[in-house]
Amino acid sequence: MAGPRKTHKPKQVPTRKQILDFIERSDQQVGKREIAKAFGLRGSDKIALKALLKDMADEGLIDSTPGRAFHKMGGIPKVTVLKIVEIDGNEAIGIPERWEADNAPAPKLRIKEKGRRAALAVGDRILARTESRGQGHVAFLMKKLAQSSEMLMGVVEKDERDRYWLKPVDRKIRRSTPILDLGEAEPGNLVLAEPVKRGSEVKARVKDILGDPFAPKSFSLIAIHKFEIPLHFPDAVKEEAEQAIRLPVSKEKREDLRHLPIVAIDPADARDHDDAIWAEPDDSPDNKGGFKALIAIADVSYYVRSGSKLDREAYKRGNSVYFPDRVVPMLPEALSTDVCSLKQGVDRAALVCHVTIDAKGKVIGSRFTRAIVKLAGNIAYEDAQAAMDGKRDHPLKNNALKPLWACWKLLAKARDEREPLNLDLPEKRVVLDDQGKIVEIAVRERLDAHRLVEDFMIVANVAAARMLESKKSPVIYRVHETPSREKLIALKDYLKSFDMSFAMGQVIKPAVFNNLIRQVDDELLLPLVMEQILRSQTQAYYGHTNMGHFGLSLGSYAHFTSPIRRYADLVVHRALVTACKLEQPAPQNSAIPEFSGLGKEEAGRLERISETISKLERRAMKAEWETVDRYISAHLANRIGEVVKCRITGVQNFGFFATVEELGGDGLVPVRTLGAERFDYDEAKQQLTGMESGTAYNIGQKIELRLVEANAATGSLLFELPEGANHMGSRPAPNWPGKGKGKVHRKGKPGRPANIRGNKGKARRKK
């Protein structure tokens, strides 16, 4: 007689953490089948597992390869396709071909090959097995794959033998690629081409003609392609944006601030307006001489919910990228320039920082609310300044601008007592006409109106960080660490050449550098010292651990004031919504996630989020700088052969770099063009010295140079000395303790030198 039929006893579906741990520990590819087998799941359990894995993917915890094998989001699959990007000695270095998890620059892996080398070259694709090693990964070659269709960007050129070449627009790529199929392209066209492998050689097949590489909009397109900046929003993201803008803004659940004369002060050509401000004297008896103020910030977190398609696309971009001719926004325009932009006379949802400021300019109280605002005006910086200087009438001068200026004077007093780093270095801006052509390269004017807005924003950023700390909430901090000892030693050695002392044993604060600046009374020496102080600073970044902000002389600092254009600010907004219990009623549209605050899952990913958006910020900065360089090179292209006034911005053993005064744009003067004598390179002083003549070339030195080349496609310049030039005495003379210990170089063979880039003498934004 048959026994009783066995029934399946349901197993407990593993938790998210258990799945992530299993994926991390496994030495093979992990798919749904492997997870089910490992945890003994069958039948309906597998259905529950499938739903859980989908949720984890939606939450950004895991990603999957095309073969449906899972890996931790931000991690590297056990078996994956790599693209070779570099050959270092005998080892190839590759990056994951598909890197959508963190949407940050992909990690580099060294390729280990067993047995005979596979003759890997840059551009090759391979299938590889990966292993974690310490803080990184290595890859083991499994097999080479067919060439991908990744596009190359370049300019079509024709040589004397009627052969066509694709000249790269990336100055780091030295060689042109032979063109296999020109299509309809002509010499001089900027094109996108498909790489085609022919034996051991890569050739190019033109697929898309972008037009004239010197056309105004081409310069930003080159940077967008090079740095792989997402230009267009997917249809699904735009559809969700259209749904989000229809979310109702409840007047009952928000603080109503529409009666206050709140104003936004921005650049005249601004399209998105994140922030607006208001202030009035505080009439309370215990704060005589003080002010009440508010900083209203667009309530982006209400529209862009964690885990939504909008959120994932914003995280993928990290920030908006600003070029002279266009903006590549972090959010679709339906949000960035419309419903999330604080505009005059229109009801807008805002997250508001209310502060109380005492007569000494110190913040003695703060709170955060979700509010509804209606701006009294959007005012350009220049117009606000002209009104306060009495040069122009403005209807909002008395009830809005005057109280703001009075309050700002108190904030400025407190800032001066705090004494943040004071580097007043000029910032260049490209001015274009209606057709996008360059009108001029101008120095951006610094007005009190700019300083006023900056100080109010700093107040709000500090208040946000401290509020989250008081609520024991996770925070994404804006971190600027103290300069490293190595950089301080380099600064000390540099200052010694000017008889300036710098004590290494002292406590390093921004005031130390400000005192150095105040000691300089020579107008030629001042920009040199400020430049070197800037070079000694660390780069600011985002972090989940508070390390303070050295440059601003602040213990706690977070970015809160620009959620339209920075993902960090959006996360800080969500944290404030949760910590301060500011959640609004759930939207009726089921396509939009209900929760607009910071959930536990997202809070647990702040370290990875911080790393990703820091990388994306650096990507944006490089793209912006390179595009400005291309504009400047194009602007100078009709001045080839002219002698221009320059300033040396970097010195190396192979030559020095100089920038055109009043314009910017860095170019190289190769050491072999300096004359037949030997030159001694002193690394500590960053100086080249003629062994016979004593002619010296130093950072900051003013010098006249002849422009030899201006390549707008790459943004590079090339200079040479004018005939008979002698530049001794064109900068403050350093002490001469004898010949340096640097390597001696002779004049090289004549010929056209390569375009080489060095340290840029530009002010970096540290805030």
Secondary structure by P-SEA (a helix, b strand, c coil): ccccbbbbcccccccaaaaaaaaaaccccccaaaaaaaacccaaaaaaaaaaaaaaaaacccccccccccccccccccbbbbbbccccccbbbbcccccccccccbbbbbbbbccccccccccbbbbbbbbbccccbbbbbccccccccbbbbbbbbbccccccccccccccccbbbbbcccccccccccbbbbbbbcccbbbbbbccccccccccaaaaaaaaaaacccccccaaaaaaaaaaaaccccccccccccccccccccccccccccccccccccccccccccbbbbbbccccccccccccaaaaaaaaacbbbbcccccccccccccccccccccccbbbbbbbbbbbbcccccccccccccbbbbbcccccaaaaaaaaacccccccccccaaaaaaaaaaaaaaaaaacccccbbbbbbbbbcccccccccccccccaaaaaaaaaaaaaaaaaaaaaaaacccccccccccccaaaaaaaaaaaaaacbbbbccccccaaaaaaaaaacccccaaaaaaaaaaaabbbbbbccccccccccccccccccccccccaaaaaaaaaaaaaacccccccccccccccccccaaaaaaaaaaaaaaaaaaaaaaaaaaaaaaaaaaaaacccccbbbbbbbccccccbbbbbcccbbbbbbbcccccccbbbbbbccccccccccccccccccbbbbbbbccccccccbbbbbbcccccccccccccccccccccccccccccccccccccccccccccc
